[in-house]
Amino acid sequence: MESQKLKHAKALYLEGIRDGNAREAVTKYTGARYTQHSTGVRDGIEGFVEFFEPFIKRNPKRDIQIVRGLVDGQYVFIHAYQSLNDGEAQWVTTDFFDTDEDDKIIEHWDVIAEYVDKTPSGHTSVDGPTEIKDLDKTEENKALVRNLIQDALMEGGNPENLSRYVSTEQYIQHNKEVADGLEHFQKLASAPDRPLNYKEIVLLVGEGNFVATLCRANWKDDQIDQDYAQVDIFRIENGKVVEHWDNVEPVPAENVNSGKF
């Protein structure tokens, strides 16, 4: 049975944005406060309304599909696809919500990036399994993902250890630039001049065989030194990651709310 927390998070999306009832939905599904981390959106009910009412007018055709939803204690994670004006713009949104004792939303983080319909191995940004399984392994799988990021992906970590956490037999990749298979991920992560490094795990939400993380990351090369908000979604089978989706967005230099994190 779907939890009330997840219903509220979905309804904020579908009733508030897809159906065009921004004020009604944000008033109905948020709590005593609504702390906002979305780029360009102010805190509170009025911040949501002043951003989304013009958005709704600019985009009269809004197809929003909730692809995946996870609930972990007070936190909810949503993986969504958006098509605006018959595909004129297509986005993948990855959202984390904190909730109060009444299951109302009190805080929101998101990362938004363009949808890709064909990765190097022929996947899309969002396709693949959605069924939540192995509920008894939630904590074990969350620990696996935490260790993967801290041990192999953070600055100073050892990417040679990736095979401790990622399957060598099956690794389906939805990143727009990386093919399936651990060997491709390993090559990228092990490059001596690897530009992307994880700095901090900000949120980690898991339910059964799915774990989603929001991390502070940095991309640094000869031309760029940019902080990013990085979302990763992992599917786990038999104690190893077998599938991965991600979303990344630059951290803005200035904020109208509490900041990206």
VENZI-V443909 format. One record per pair of residues at least 6 apart in sequence whose C-alpha atoms are under 6 Angstrom apart, sorted by the first residue. I is the first residue (numbers start at 1). J is the second residue. Records with the same first field share a line. If there is no record, write none. Layout:
# VENZI-V443909
I=J, J
This chain:
# VENZI-V443909
5=103
8=29
12=25
15=21
16=22, 25
18=62
22=49
23=49
29=104
30=104, 105, 106
31=104, 105, 106
33=106
34=44, 106, 107
35=43, 107
36=43, 107, 108
37=108, 109, 258, 259, 260
38=109, 110
41=47
42=256, 257
43=257
59=85
61=84, 85
62=84
63=82, 83
64=81, 82
65=80, 81
66=80
67=79, 80
68=78, 79, 130
69=77, 78
70=76, 77, 207
72=205, 206
74=98, 99
75=97, 98
76=96, 97
77=95, 96
78=94, 95
79=94
80=92, 93
81=91, 92
82=90, 91
83=89, 90
90=115
91=113, 114, 115
92=112, 113, 114, 115
93=112
94=110, 111
95=109, 110
96=108, 109
97=107, 108
98=105, 106, 107
99=105, 106
111=249
115=125
116=124, 125
117=124
118=124
119=176
120=179
121=179
125=174
132=208
133=208, 209
134=208, 209
135=208
137=208
138=207, 208
142=206
148=165
151=157
152=158, 159
153=198
154=197, 198, 199
155=197
159=189, 190
165=240
166=240, 241
167=240, 241, 242
168=182
170=242
171=180, 181, 182, 242, 243
172=180, 243
173=180, 243, 244
174=245
195=219, 220, 221
196=218, 219
197=217, 218
198=217
199=216, 217
200=215, 216
201=215
202=214, 215
203=213, 214
204=212, 213
205=211, 212
209=235, 236
210=234, 235
211=233, 234
212=232, 233
213=231, 232
214=230, 231
215=229, 230
216=229
217=227, 228
218=226, 227, 228
219=225, 226
227=251
228=249, 250, 251
229=248, 249
230=248
231=246, 247
232=245, 246
233=244, 245
234=243, 244
235=241, 242, 243
236=242
